Amino acid sequence: MNLQFERLSFRFGWPSRIALLACVLTLVVAYFPIRWLSATVAKTTNCQVAVLQPEGTLWKGSAQLGFSDIQMGVLEKCHSPQISSERFAWTSQCSVSNLKCKWIIQYANMARPLELAVHPRAITLANNQIELPASMIETAGGLMRSLHLRGKLAIRWEDLIWDSSPRGFVEVRFLNMASPISPVKPLGSYALTFQFKQALTLDVSTLTGPLRLTANGSIEKGRLSLQGEATAPQESIDSLIGLLSIIGKKDGAVYRFKI
């Protein structure tokens, strides 16, 4: 007895291909490992920020952030971070109906969990505040690293909104600053404010202390432009003369600086 089998053909047409691609993309998005973003973050920030020990996915996980000095030029490989944050964790809530996702980020030194909402038309970072060690300032490099400032950073912000017209307000307070370069301790407390409107502008003012700083500037296309002056009352000049000379160039009774 001869048996004959008919060969059945299966056509993998465009509808099937699109369905398969959709399934693959869904799986990739659903289980997107947070470690995949490490290289992107490092490249985007020119090695200033690194994602350390990432665990989990884009939607639920934990990690640390590492910070380094501003690196000039193109780097083939990032250096090890100089300082790192405490570990933080996040979860997310997404709605398909309005195409919106919200990340809830837990961090020890924040007043409350951080909320980041992403929508096709806007990204919103809800108002909050956080405290950080002043050693974080050293990652700005240059003068900031030379001063080896110590103290506390207190950062607060109103809702920050990135859409067709970005806007928001951030205040950074440098509290009870001290430097091994100067015998005067503390040097003072200072406020740095950022205004997000058509351009990103910033101002520095003195809250308390013998070292008095004032400055203003802007950030355009990722470049910081800041100019200001430093002064001290007559009774503190002798104690602060070394620090003032590092900060800026003497011009009469003030020391002018420019970044």
Secondary structure, 3 states (H helix, E strand, C coil): CCCCCCCCCCCCCHHHHHHHHHHHHHHHHHCCEHHHHHHHHHHHCCCCEEEEEEEEECCCEEEEEEECCCCCCCCCCCCCCCEECCCEEEEEEEECCCCEEEEEEECCCECCCEEEEEECCEEEECCEEEEEEHHHHHHHCHHHHHHCCEEEEEEEECCEEECCCCEEEEEEEEEEEECCCCCCCCCEEEEEEEEECCCEEEEEEEEECCCEEEEEEEEECCEEEEEEEEECCHHHHHHHHHHHHHHCEEECCEEEEEC
